[in-house]
């Protein structure tokens, strides 16, 4: 009898917690939830489960506040946090050519524009470990194609010449601008139904000897290089 009573009490507590959690979500305190989500996702470390990754991206999409309704407008800081979480997960499912690293211990270099929208949030990736490599964050000018990088985030800055040179050096170029992935970029953020999403140009990636996991590609919108008419 005591055991049954304990089970009932536990069930009530669990259900009550779930209801409170749901109510908490619906109250619109998305930024706090998002911060917790970022921390949890980054702590996954070297887990390579497809289910975990899919859940992480779905959560990021759900937690990204609406940018359509002004009353629920997403702040630059919260959207940048989501981008940083996306990029961390991209790293877990990206394969570079062996020549991209000088040794097995060389870190993955993630480059962002100094003073850009990810200048602060990208710090959450610094010194994390993925694919048995430490992540190092570097800040470089948008047009700098000489700085050593394995990933470079352009944001809304579209620097065609720099982007093309980086692709030849097997650098994953990530942007947040219309047609970025169709005109030489590899990964691009876009918005749909008020949510932050991403697209990948497989053709450009393969030309740069960059390969993505099929699990990642299933969650992306696939785009092609624009051809001259």
DAJO-V465609 format. One record per residue. N is the residue number from 1. SS is DSSP state (@ for helix, = for strand, . for the rest). BURIAL is + if it has 9 or more other ideal C-beta (glycine too) atoms within 8 Angstrom, else -. Layout:
n = [N,N]
ss = [SS,SS]
burial = [BURIAL,BURIAL]
//
This chain:
n = [1,2,3,4,5,6,7,8,9,10,11,12,13,14,15,16,17,18,19,20,21,22,23,24,25,26,27,28,29,30,31,32,33,34,35,36,37,38,39,40,41,42,43,44,45,46,47,48,49,50,51,52,53,54,55,56,57,58,59,60,61,62,63,64,65,66,67,68,69,70,71,72,73,74,75,76,77,78,79,80,81,82,83,84,85,86,87,88,89,90,91,92,93,94,95,96,97,98,99,100,101,102,103,104,105,106,107,108,109,110,111,112,113,114,115,116,117,118,119,120,121,122,123,124,125,126,127,128,129,130,131,132,133,134,135,136,137,138,139,140,141,142,143,144,145,146,147,148,149,150,151,152,153,154,155,156,157,158,159,160,161,162,163,164,165,166,167,168,169,170,171,172,173,174,175,176,177,178,179,180,181,182,183,184,185,186,187,188,189,190,191,192,193,194,195,196,197,198,199,200,201,202,203,204,205,206,207,208,209,210,211,212,213,214,215,216,217,218,219,220,221,222,223,224,225,226,227,228,229]
ss = [.,@,@,@,@,@,@,@,@,@,@,@,@,@,@,@,@,@,@,@,@,@,@,@,@,@,.,.,.,@,@,@,@,@,@,@,@,@,@,@,@,@,.,.,.,.,.,.,.,@,@,@,@,@,@,@,@,@,@,@,@,@,@,.,.,.,.,.,.,@,@,@,.,.,.,@,@,@,@,@,@,@,@,@,@,@,@,@,@,@,@,@,.,=,=,.,.,@,@,@,.,.,.,.,.,.,.,=,=,=,=,=,=,.,.,.,.,.,.,.,@,@,@,@,@,.,.,.,=,=,.,.,=,=,=,=,=,=,=,=,.,.,.,.,.,.,.,.,.,.,=,=,=,=,=,.,.,.,.,@,@,@,@,@,@,@,@,@,.,.,.,=,=,=,=,.,.,.,.,.,@,@,@,.,.,.,=,=,=,=,=,=,.,.,=,=,=,=,=,=,=,@,@,@,@,@,@,.,.,.,=,=,.,@,@,@,@,@,.,.,=,=,=,.,.,.,.,.,.]
burial = [-,-,-,-,-,-,-,-,-,-,-,-,-,-,-,-,-,-,-,-,-,-,-,+,+,-,-,-,-,+,+,-,+,+,+,-,+,+,+,-,+,+,-,+,-,+,-,-,-,-,-,+,+,+,-,+,+,-,+,+,+,-,+,+,+,+,-,-,-,-,-,+,+,+,-,-,+,+,+,+,+,+,+,+,+,+,+,+,+,+,+,+,+,+,-,+,-,-,-,+,+,-,-,-,-,-,-,+,+,+,+,+,+,-,-,+,+,+,+,-,+,+,-,+,+,+,-,+,-,+,-,-,+,-,+,+,+,+,-,+,-,+,-,-,-,-,-,-,+,+,+,+,+,+,+,-,+,+,+,-,-,+,+,+,+,+,+,-,-,+,+,+,+,+,+,+,+,-,-,+,+,+,+,+,+,+,+,+,+,+,-,-,-,+,+,+,+,+,+,+,+,+,-,+,+,+,-,+,+,+,-,+,-,-,+,+,+,-,-,+,-,+,+,-,+,-,-,-,-]
//
